[in-house]
Amino acid sequence: MHNAAMDDLVLQAIKKWPNVPTCHGWLGLDARGQWFLRDDAVQAEGDFPQAKGDRLTHEKLLAFIGRNYASDAQGQWYFQNGPQRVYVELESTPWIWRMQIDGALHTHTGRVAQAQECLTDTEGHVYFLSDIGLGLLHSADVPLIADAIDRGEWTVRHAGAAAQLPTLFGFVRSPAAAQNS
């Protein structure tokens, strides 16, 4: 798992109710690090991100999701909501990076990560491979990495097409589609 410790109450709920069915298709993470709730009607409109649903904005809920966000052995990302595992539909990567002025990387959940390599895809999107996995750099922070590259602080490696990244870096963009295949 690529996660800090989950909430104690969540871990206790898992022990108390170990056989709660998993949930697929109900939660999405877009390329800007925003969470979306996708009810049955939204799911019927199409796959994420074409049919996004309602953007979650409640700060305490977002913090709870962030603290309890992890991946399973198959590279499927989920939010552990008490005893229920809610799998996440990813628009891009499991992590969305926010680059700070000093070059530090923070995830969309607020975790600090140690960047190891800077990558681009065929469309020019910027990614970082870090100690906690692969993530897309938030589009608002591209000027910061461009300046760092110009200063010689980073060398960029081409990683291929964005569609190849899940296979190359071991994550699943759509656990719902994987479940239905």
N, CA, C and O of each residue as an XYZ file, in Angstrom:
724
protein
N       0.832     -1.192      0.000
C       0.000      0.000      0.000
C       0.867      1.242      0.000
O       1.921      1.273      0.634
N       0.431      2.245     -0.697
C       1.110      3.531     -0.746
C       0.336      4.514      0.113
O      -0.254      5.466     -0.398
N       0.339      4.288      1.401
C      -0.513      5.085      2.257
C       0.103      5.215      3.633
O       0.781      4.310      4.119
N      -0.140      6.340      4.242
C       0.189      6.478      5.657
C      -0.847      5.673      6.428
O      -1.785      5.134      5.840
N      -0.684      5.593      7.707
C      -1.619      4.823      8.524
C      -3.044      5.341      8.379
O      -3.286      6.547      8.399
N      -3.971      4.422      8.233
C      -5.390      4.783      8.158
C      -5.888      5.154      9.545
O      -5.247      4.855     10.552
N      -7.034      5.806      9.582
C      -7.664      6.173     10.846
C      -7.917      4.927     11.684
O      -8.304      3.887     11.151
N      -7.700      5.026     12.993
C      -7.952      3.899     13.901
C      -9.390      3.419     13.825
O      -9.645      2.215     13.854
N     -10.339      4.359     13.727
C     -11.750      3.957     13.648
C     -12.027      3.135     12.397
O     -12.843      2.213     12.425
N     -11.357      3.463     11.309
C     -11.520      2.705     10.069
C     -10.957      1.300     10.247
O     -11.598      0.322      9.862
N      -9.779      1.195     10.821
C      -9.169     -0.121     11.042
C     -10.017     -0.987     11.978
O     -10.140     -2.195     11.772
N     -10.598     -0.369     13.001
C     -11.479     -1.106     13.913
C     -12.738     -1.586     13.196
O     -13.206     -2.698     13.437
N     -13.285     -0.746     12.314
C     -14.493     -1.125     11.562
C     -14.215     -2.298     10.630
O     -15.061     -3.175     10.461
N     -13.023     -2.313     10.023
C     -12.652     -3.424      9.139
C     -12.623     -4.729      9.932
O     -13.112     -5.757      9.464
N     -12.048     -4.682     11.129
C     -11.979     -5.885     11.973
C     -13.370     -6.328     12.409
O     -13.671     -7.521     12.433
N     -14.213     -5.362     12.751
C     -15.548     -5.682     13.255
C     -16.459     -6.232     12.151
O     -17.256     -7.139     12.393
N     -16.335     -5.672     10.927
C     -17.170     -6.086      9.792
C     -16.274     -6.419      8.609
O     -16.153     -5.611      7.688
N     -15.651     -7.578      8.612
C     -14.653     -7.890      7.578
C     -15.226     -8.239      6.202
O     -14.479     -8.252      5.224
N     -16.498     -8.516      6.099
C     -17.049     -9.001      4.830
C     -18.022     -8.029      4.164
O     -18.965     -8.460      3.500
N     -17.809     -6.746      4.330
C     -18.659     -5.751      3.682
C     -18.311     -5.720      2.195
O     -17.131     -5.655      1.853
N     -19.301     -5.764      1.302
C     -19.011     -5.747     -0.141
C     -18.300     -4.455     -0.563
O     -18.519     -3.384      0.004
N     -17.449     -4.596     -1.571
C     -16.756     -3.427     -2.109
C     -17.697     -2.618     -2.986
O     -18.754     -3.093     -3.399
N     -17.293     -1.403     -3.256
C     -18.088     -0.466     -4.045
C     -17.249     -0.029     -5.247
O     -16.090      0.355     -5.088
N     -17.825     -0.086     -6.438
C     -17.119      0.301     -7.667
C     -17.890      1.383     -8.415
O     -19.120      1.366     -8.469
N     -17.148      2.319     -8.986
C     -17.732      3.328     -9.867
C     -18.274      4.563     -9.176
O     -18.669      5.511     -9.856
N     -18.309      4.590     -7.859
C     -18.965      5.674     -7.129
C     -18.070      6.857     -6.791
O     -18.571      7.912     -6.404
N     -16.752      6.705     -6.927
C     -15.832      7.779     -6.566
C     -14.799      7.937     -7.666
O     -14.218      6.956     -8.131
N     -14.572      9.192     -8.082
C     -13.594      9.473     -9.123
C     -12.608     10.533     -8.679
O     -12.933     11.404     -7.872
N     -11.392     10.451     -9.216
C     -10.339     11.437     -8.976
C      -9.919     11.994    -10.319
O      -9.452     11.253    -11.184
N     -10.086     13.319    -10.504
C      -9.743     13.890    -11.803
C      -8.277     14.310    -11.862
O      -7.541     14.167    -10.885
N      -7.864     14.827    -13.011
C      -6.473     15.193    -13.256
C      -6.051     16.450    -12.512
O      -4.887     16.841    -12.595
N      -6.948     17.089    -11.795
C      -6.616     18.259    -10.986
C      -6.703     17.947     -9.487
O      -6.655     18.851     -8.652
N      -6.833     16.648     -9.158
C      -6.843     16.237     -7.764
C      -8.161     16.475     -7.057
O      -8.197     16.575     -5.831
N      -9.239     16.567     -7.809
C     -10.570     16.774     -7.232
C     -11.320     15.441     -7.195
O     -11.241     14.636     -8.123
N     -12.046     15.234     -6.100
C     -12.841     14.027     -5.917
C     -14.270     14.272     -6.400
O     -14.822     15.359     -6.225
N     -14.860     13.237     -7.013
C     -16.229     13.319     -7.519
C     -17.040     12.122     -7.050
O     -16.594     10.978     -7.128
N     -18.247     12.410     -6.558
C     -19.191     11.375     -6.175
C     -20.059     11.070     -7.393
O     -20.617     11.977     -8.011
N     -20.169      9.784     -7.732
C     -20.855      9.361     -8.951
C     -21.978      8.394     -8.601
O     -21.742      7.199     -8.424
N     -23.197      8.911     -8.502
C     -24.329      8.038     -8.156
C     -24.728      7.186     -9.364
O     -24.102      7.262    -10.421
N     -25.775      6.375     -9.195
C     -26.222      5.471    -10.273
C     -26.543      6.226    -11.562
O     -26.188      5.773    -12.650
N     -27.205      7.363    -11.448
C     -27.589      8.128    -12.637
C     -26.359      8.611    -13.403
O     -26.328      8.538    -14.632
N     -25.347      9.102    -12.691
C     -24.115      9.565    -13.345
C     -23.400      8.385    -13.990
O     -22.926      8.491    -15.121
N     -23.319      7.267    -13.284
C     -22.652      6.099    -13.850
C     -23.349      5.623    -15.120
O     -22.698      5.145    -16.049
N     -24.673      5.754    -15.159
C     -25.427      5.359    -16.354
C     -25.132      6.280    -17.542
O     -25.308      5.885    -18.695
N     -24.679      7.516    -17.256
C     -24.341      8.461    -18.331
C     -23.015      8.131    -19.009
O     -22.768      8.582    -20.128
N     -22.163      7.354    -18.351
C     -20.881      6.989    -18.969
C     -19.769      6.824    -17.963
O     -19.952      6.992    -16.757
N     -18.604      6.488    -18.498
C     -17.426      6.260    -17.671
C     -16.827      7.574    -17.189
O     -17.050      8.631    -17.779
N     -16.069      7.485    -16.115
C     -15.312      8.617    -15.608
C     -14.108      8.820    -16.517
O     -13.478      7.826    -16.879
N     -13.752     10.012    -16.902
C     -14.217     11.316    -16.447
C     -15.274     11.965    -17.342
O     -15.692     13.092    -17.077
N     -15.715     11.270    -18.400
C     -16.740     11.872    -19.254
C     -17.993     12.209    -18.453
O     -18.606     13.254    -18.670
N     -18.370     11.347    -17.544
C     -19.493     11.597    -16.632
C     -18.897     11.674    -15.227
O     -18.686     10.650    -14.577
N     -18.628     12.890    -14.768
C     -17.897     13.067    -13.514
C     -18.763     12.937    -12.271
O     -18.361     12.273    -11.315
N     -19.919     13.539    -12.257
C     -20.738     13.542    -11.053
C     -20.566     14.826    -10.270
O     -20.232     15.868    -10.833
N     -20.794     14.749     -8.975
C     -20.743     15.926     -8.101
C     -19.378     16.046     -7.448
O     -18.892     15.101     -6.826
N     -18.761     17.212     -7.591
C     -17.450     17.453     -6.968
C     -17.624     17.591     -5.463
O     -18.482     18.333     -4.985
N     -16.802     16.871     -4.734
C     -16.825     16.932     -3.277
C     -16.033     18.160     -2.820
O     -14.923     18.404     -3.294
N     -16.616     18.931     -1.893
C     -15.964     20.154     -1.427
C     -15.871     20.261      0.087
O     -15.198     21.160      0.592
N     -16.518     19.381      0.815
C     -16.521     19.447      2.278
C     -15.113     19.111      2.784
O     -14.625     18.000      2.575
N     -14.466     20.067      3.446
C     -13.064     19.922      3.839
C     -12.806     18.709      4.727
O     -11.818     18.002      4.527
N     -13.671     18.456      5.699
C     -13.441     17.319      6.600
C     -13.617     15.992      5.866
O     -12.893     15.036      6.143
N     -14.564     15.919      4.938
C     -14.737     14.709      4.145
C     -13.511     14.485      3.258
O     -13.018     13.361      3.155
N     -13.018     15.547      2.620
C     -11.835     15.426      1.772
C     -10.623     14.958      2.581
O      -9.842     14.132      2.109
N     -10.469     15.481      3.790
C      -9.358     15.070      4.648
C      -9.503     13.597      5.046
O      -8.513     12.866      5.084
N     -10.730     13.161      5.342
C     -10.986     11.767      5.699
C     -10.646     10.847      4.536
O     -10.001      9.815      4.725
N     -11.076     11.213      3.340
C     -10.750     10.413      2.150
C      -9.233     10.349      1.983
O      -8.672      9.279      1.748
N      -8.580     11.492      2.104
C      -7.134     11.542      1.928
C      -6.365     10.674      2.909
O      -5.373     10.047      2.537
N      -6.810     10.632      4.151
C      -6.130      9.816      5.167
C      -6.346      8.326      4.949
O      -5.558      7.509      5.425
N      -7.393      7.972      4.244
C      -7.775      6.570      4.090
C      -7.764      6.124      2.630
O      -8.559      5.279      2.216
N      -6.853      6.705      1.862
C      -6.671      6.431      0.434
C      -5.458      5.515      0.284
O      -4.373      5.822      0.778
N      -5.651      4.396     -0.398
C      -4.580      3.401     -0.515
C      -4.778      2.586     -1.794
O      -5.723      2.811     -2.552
N      -3.873      1.643     -2.015
C      -4.007      0.752     -3.170
C      -3.944     -0.696     -2.714
O      -3.376     -1.014     -1.669
N      -4.538     -1.566     -3.520
C      -4.480     -2.994     -3.218
C      -3.341     -3.642     -4.013
O      -2.611     -2.953     -4.725
N      -3.195     -4.934     -3.892
C      -2.106     -5.661     -4.540
C      -2.197     -5.642     -6.066
O      -1.195     -5.878     -6.740
N      -3.375     -5.368     -6.620
C      -3.551     -5.314     -8.074
C      -3.319     -3.905     -8.632
O      -3.435     -3.699     -9.840
N      -2.994     -2.940     -7.777
C      -2.777     -1.570     -8.231
C      -4.067     -0.775     -8.376
O      -4.090      0.263     -9.038
N      -5.143     -1.262     -7.758
C      -6.415     -0.546     -7.765
C      -6.455      0.359     -6.536
O      -6.197     -0.093     -5.421
N      -6.773      1.618     -6.737
C      -6.804      2.591     -5.648
C      -8.197      2.672     -5.069
O      -9.190      2.538     -5.784
N      -8.265      2.892     -3.771
C      -9.548      2.921     -3.085
C      -9.498      3.857     -1.896
O      -8.432      4.254     -1.426
N     -10.682      4.194     -1.428
C     -10.895      4.934     -0.190
C     -11.550      3.944      0.761
O     -12.599      3.382      0.449
N     -10.937      3.730      1.914
C     -11.497      2.818      2.904
C     -12.472      3.600      3.773
O     -12.062      4.332      4.674
N     -13.760      3.442      3.500
C     -14.828      4.163      4.188
C     -15.378      3.263      5.293
O     -16.351      2.536      5.093
N     -14.745      3.324      6.448
C     -15.129      2.394      7.507
C     -14.830      0.994      7.033
O     -13.719      0.733      6.572
N     -15.791      0.070      7.131
C     -15.524     -1.296      6.691
C     -15.644     -1.486      5.174
O     -15.309     -2.551      4.657
N     -16.116     -0.471      4.467
C     -16.330     -0.630      3.025
C     -15.210     -0.018      2.207
O     -14.821      1.129      2.427
N     -14.696     -0.788      1.266
C     -13.676     -0.328      0.333
C     -14.383      0.256     -0.890
O     -15.142     -0.432     -1.572
N     -14.116      1.547     -1.154
C     -14.719      2.253     -2.283
C     -13.624      2.481     -3.316
O     -12.757      3.335     -3.131
N     -13.665      1.718     -4.404
C     -12.638      1.838     -5.427
C     -12.791      3.142     -6.202
O     -13.901      3.618     -6.438
N     -11.649      3.708     -6.593
C     -11.589      5.031     -7.217
C     -11.316      4.910     -8.710
O     -10.400      4.208     -9.138
N     -12.130      5.607     -9.489
C     -11.902      5.748    -10.921
C     -10.924      6.907    -11.117
O     -11.178      8.017    -10.647
N      -9.817      6.659    -11.803
C      -8.779      7.663    -11.999
C      -8.834      8.249    -13.394
O      -8.859      7.515    -14.382
N      -8.852      9.566    -13.479
C      -8.745     10.188    -14.800
C      -7.332     10.032    -15.342
O      -7.142      9.850    -16.545
N      -6.347     10.103    -14.465
C      -4.964     10.057    -14.910
C      -4.139      9.080    -14.075
O      -3.978      7.919    -14.452
N      -3.620      9.547    -12.948
C      -2.735      8.755    -12.095
C      -3.277      8.740    -10.660
O      -4.164      9.526    -10.329
N      -2.756      7.858     -9.813
C      -3.239      7.796     -8.425
C      -2.908      9.041     -7.605
O      -3.613      9.365     -6.649
N      -1.852      9.726     -7.974
C      -1.453     10.940     -7.256
C      -1.478     12.123     -8.214
O      -1.109     11.999     -9.382
N      -1.912     13.261     -7.709
C      -1.816     14.518     -8.441
C      -0.896     15.398     -7.605
O      -1.188     15.694     -6.447
N       0.203     15.806     -8.196
C       1.210     16.582     -7.475
C       0.926     18.063     -7.528
O       0.488     18.595     -8.548
N       1.184     18.722     -6.411
C       1.273     20.180     -6.346
C       2.718     20.490     -6.007
O       3.241     20.051     -4.983
N       3.352     21.252     -6.879
C       4.749     21.614     -6.666
C       4.801     22.933     -5.915
O       4.119     23.897     -6.263
N       5.622     22.952     -4.883
C       5.802     24.157     -4.086
C       6.908     25.018     -4.713
O       7.658     24.537     -5.562
N       7.008     26.251     -4.310
C       8.022     27.166     -4.841
C       9.425     26.581     -4.676
O      10.278     26.760     -5.545
N       9.667     25.881     -3.559
C      10.995     25.304     -3.306
C      11.214     23.978     -4.039
O      12.259     23.349     -3.873
N      10.237     23.545     -4.850
C      10.353     22.309     -5.612
C       9.804     21.083     -4.907
O       9.757     20.004     -5.498
N       9.386     21.225     -3.652
C       8.812     20.084     -2.929
C       7.494     19.669     -3.570
O       6.758     20.499     -4.104
N       7.209     18.372     -3.507
C       5.954     17.842     -4.046
C       5.021     17.437     -2.930
O       5.422     16.778     -1.971
N       3.766     17.840     -3.067
C       2.703     17.424     -2.157
C       1.629     16.759     -3.007
O       1.352     17.197     -4.123
N       1.031     15.704     -2.477
C      -0.053     15.042     -3.198
C      -1.352     15.825     -3.039
O      -1.448     16.741     -2.223
N      -2.334     15.451     -3.824
C      -3.667     16.043     -3.703
C      -4.284     15.763     -2.336
O      -5.243     16.427     -1.943
N      -3.739     14.779     -1.603
C      -4.224     14.464     -0.260
C      -3.408     15.160      0.824
O      -3.714     15.034      2.010
N      -2.368     15.895      0.421
C      -1.554     16.630      1.379
C      -0.277     15.943      1.821
O       0.488     16.507      2.603
N      -0.033     14.737      1.334
C       1.211     14.036      1.693
C       2.402     14.641      0.981
O       2.291     15.096     -0.157
N       3.538     14.645      1.652
C       4.793     15.081      1.048
C       5.452     13.855      0.434
O       5.461     12.778      1.030
N       6.003     14.025     -0.762
C       6.665     12.917     -1.446
C       8.051     13.357     -1.898
O       8.311     14.543     -2.097
N       8.927     12.383     -2.055
C      10.279     12.638     -2.534
C      10.350     12.274     -4.015
O      10.301     11.098     -4.375
N      10.466     13.282     -4.861
C      10.542     13.050     -6.299
C      11.843     12.341     -6.649
O      12.908     12.665     -6.123
N      11.734     11.362     -7.552
C      12.904     10.602     -7.986
C      13.212     10.822     -9.461
O      14.368     10.776     -9.880
N      12.153     11.062    -10.252
C      12.348     11.200    -11.688
C      11.218     12.038    -12.273
O      10.072     11.941    -11.834
N      11.545     12.856    -13.257
C      10.567     13.673    -13.973
C      10.333     13.045    -15.339
O      11.282     12.714    -16.050
N       9.070     12.883    -15.700
C       8.694     12.209    -16.947
C       7.698     13.056    -17.731
O       7.009     13.906    -17.167
N       7.634     12.816    -19.028
C       6.561     13.394    -19.848
C       5.959     12.288    -20.693
O       6.586     11.259    -20.943
N       4.713     12.525    -21.134
C       4.082     11.592    -22.064
C       4.097     12.217    -23.463
O       4.644     13.303    -23.659
N       3.501     11.532    -24.418
C       3.517     12.015    -25.802
C       2.722     13.304    -25.992
O       2.912     14.006    -26.985
N       1.826     13.625    -25.042
C       1.039     14.852    -25.123
C       1.673     16.012    -24.361
O       1.135     17.119    -24.354
N       2.821     15.761    -23.715
C       3.519     16.809    -22.989
C       3.125     16.971    -21.539
O       3.592     17.903    -20.884
N       2.276     16.091    -21.006
C       1.945     16.148    -19.579
C       3.178     15.773    -18.772
O       3.981     14.940    -19.192
N       3.318     16.396    -17.610
C       4.478     16.169    -16.749
C       4.078     15.290    -15.565
O       3.052     15.516    -14.923
N       4.908     14.286    -15.293
C       4.695     13.338    -14.197
C       5.954     13.286    -13.343
O       7.051     13.602    -13.803
N       5.776     12.887    -12.108
C       6.921     12.580    -11.261
C       6.745     11.178    -10.712
O       5.665     10.798    -10.259
N       7.826     10.419    -10.762
C       7.905      9.160    -10.058
C       8.522      9.502     -8.708
O       9.537     10.195     -8.639
N       7.907      9.014     -7.640
C       8.367      9.373     -6.297
C       8.464      8.138     -5.423
O       8.228      7.014     -5.867
N       8.813      8.372     -4.185
C       8.892      7.288     -3.215
C       7.534      6.649     -2.941
O       7.483      5.547     -2.394
N       6.433      7.306     -3.304
C       5.100      6.719     -3.092
C       4.392      6.392     -4.400
O       3.224      6.004     -4.382
N       5.068      6.539     -5.528
C       4.483      6.155     -6.802
C       4.466      7.274     -7.815
O       5.086      8.322     -7.636
N       3.731      7.018     -8.892
C       3.646      7.947    -10.006
C       2.488      8.916     -9.825
O       1.418      8.537     -9.349
N       2.707     10.157    -10.203
C       1.637     11.142    -10.172
C       1.799     12.165    -11.283
O       2.900     12.411    -11.774
N       0.690     12.744    -11.659
C       0.642     13.804    -12.658
C       0.852     15.141    -11.962
O       0.280     15.382    -10.899
N       1.660     16.006    -12.546
C       1.818     17.355    -12.018
C       0.585     18.175    -12.372
O       0.155     18.195    -13.526
N       0.024     18.842    -11.387
C      -1.138     19.711    -11.593
C      -0.786     20.727    -12.681
O       0.317     21.273    -12.694
N      -1.721     20.975    -13.585
C      -1.462     21.865    -14.721
C      -1.052     23.269    -14.288
O      -0.293     23.924    -15.002
N      -1.528     23.748    -13.147
C      -1.172     25.085    -12.678
C       0.298     25.187    -12.265
O       0.836     26.289    -12.151
N       0.948     24.039    -12.040
C       2.327     24.039    -11.568
C       3.348     23.755    -12.665
O       4.543     23.664    -12.384
N       2.898     23.614    -13.901
C       3.822     23.359    -15.013
C       4.862     24.474    -15.154
O       6.021     24.167    -15.435
N       4.508     25.759    -14.972
C       5.566     26.793    -15.066
C       6.695     26.599    -14.046
O       7.844     26.926    -14.339
N       6.389     26.077    -12.864
C       7.435     25.843    -11.861
C       8.433     24.787    -12.327
O       9.641     24.967    -12.177
N       7.934     23.683    -12.894
C       8.861     22.651    -13.349
C       9.586     23.116    -14.609
O      10.746     22.757    -14.811
N       8.939     23.897    -15.450
C       9.613     24.423    -16.637
C      10.810     25.283    -16.232
O      11.884     25.177    -16.825
N      10.626     26.119    -15.239
C      11.736     26.942    -14.733
C      12.842     26.067    -14.154
O      14.022     26.327    -14.388
N      12.471     25.032    -13.400
C      13.466     24.132    -12.800
C      14.247     23.383    -13.880
O      15.452     23.169    -13.741
N      13.569     22.986    -14.946
C      14.245     22.308    -16.062
C      15.212     23.280    -16.736
O      16.345     22.917    -17.050
N      14.764     24.508    -16.956
C      15.629     25.528    -17.572
C      16.881     25.782    -16.734
O      17.953     26.043    -17.281
N      16.746     25.706    -15.408
C      17.888     25.918    -14.513
C      18.777     24.682    -14.410
O      19.816     24.724    -13.751
N      18.381     23.574    -15.058
C      19.163     22.350    -15.020
C      18.944     21.498    -13.786
O      19.731     20.592    -13.510
N      17.880     21.776    -13.038
C      17.598     21.019    -11.816
C      16.972     19.655    -12.098
O      17.060     18.747    -11.272
N      16.341     19.512    -13.259
C      15.702     18.253    -13.619
C      16.035     17.893    -15.065
O      16.092     18.757    -15.941
N      16.249     16.614    -15.290
C      16.318     16.063    -16.634
C      15.019     15.301    -16.829
O      14.581     14.578    -15.934
N      14.410     15.456    -17.974
C      13.110     14.845    -18.232
C      13.276     13.621    -19.121
O      13.984     13.657    -20.128
N      12.614     12.541    -18.734
C      12.612     11.317    -19.538
C      11.235     11.153    -20.169
O      10.214     11.359    -19.513
N      11.217     10.784    -21.440
C       9.950     10.521    -22.126
C       9.456      9.134    -21.724
O      10.194      8.156    -21.839
N       8.211      9.045    -21.251
C       7.660      7.780    -20.748
C       6.713      7.099    -21.728
O       6.196      6.023    -21.428
N       6.470      7.705    -22.901
C       5.547      7.100    -23.854
C       4.160      7.702    -23.745
O       3.980      8.783    -23.184
N       3.195      7.000    -24.281
C       1.812      7.472    -24.284
C       1.195      7.340    -22.895
O       1.524      6.421    -22.145
N       0.298      8.267    -22.559
C      -0.382      8.236    -21.257
C      -1.107      6.905    -21.042
O      -1.186      6.420    -19.914
N      -1.635      6.317    -22.111
C      -2.363      5.047    -21.995
C      -1.455      3.904    -21.531
O      -1.948      2.899    -21.018
N      -0.134      4.045    -21.703
C       0.812      3.005    -21.292
C       1.216      3.108    -19.823
O       1.752      2.152    -19.263
N       0.968      4.251    -19.198
C       1.447      4.482    -17.841
C       0.910      3.486    -16.818
O       1.683      3.034    -15.973
N      -0.371      3.118    -16.845
C      -0.840      2.131    -15.859
C      -0.057      0.813    -15.906
O       0.269      0.246    -14.863
N       0.237      0.337    -17.091
C       1.006     -0.903    -17.221
C       2.442     -0.707    -16.760
O       2.987     -1.548    -16.045
N       3.055      0.393    -17.163
C       4.450      0.663    -16.806
C       4.649      0.874    -15.308
O       5.681      0.495    -14.752
N       3.654      1.483    -14.656
C       3.827      1.869    -13.259
C       2.876      1.150    -12.292
O       2.809      1.503    -11.114
N       2.148      0.155    -12.780
C       1.404     -0.744    -11.904
C       0.182     -0.183    -11.207
O      -0.005     -0.408    -10.011
N      -0.656      0.545    -11.938
C      -1.917      0.994    -11.343
C      -3.052      0.785    -12.331
O      -2.831      0.636    -13.533
N      -4.273      0.776    -11.803
C      -5.473      0.540    -12.606
C      -6.289      1.825    -12.630
O      -6.657      2.345    -11.577
N      -6.578      2.345    -13.830
C      -7.372      3.557    -13.926
C      -8.838      3.336    -13.601
O      -9.480      4.193    -12.995
N      -9.371      2.185    -14.003
C     -10.796      1.933    -13.771
C     -11.013      0.575    -13.127
O     -11.152     -0.432    -13.822
N     -11.041      0.543    -11.793
C     -11.363     -0.728    -11.135
C     -12.749     -1.255    -11.527
O     -12.966     -2.466    -11.552
N     -13.691     -0.345    -11.833
C     -15.039     -0.775    -12.249
C     -14.959     -1.547    -13.556
O     -15.595     -2.592    -13.695
N     -14.193     -1.051    -14.509
C     -14.049     -1.743    -15.791
C     -13.312     -3.068    -15.604
O     -13.655     -4.067    -16.236
N     -12.294     -3.076    -14.730
C     -11.543     -4.308    -14.467
C     -12.455     -5.363    -13.839
O     -12.332     -6.550    -14.139
N     -13.369     -4.929    -12.968
C     -14.303     -5.844    -12.306
C     -15.272     -6.433    -13.327
O     -15.660     -7.595    -13.215
N     -15.663     -5.636    -14.323
C     -16.654     -6.082    -15.305
C     -16.061     -6.846    -16.488
O     -16.796     -7.354    -17.334
N     -14.726     -6.927    -16.543
C     -14.129     -7.623    -17.698
C     -13.884     -9.083    -17.424
O     -13.388     -9.800    -18.293
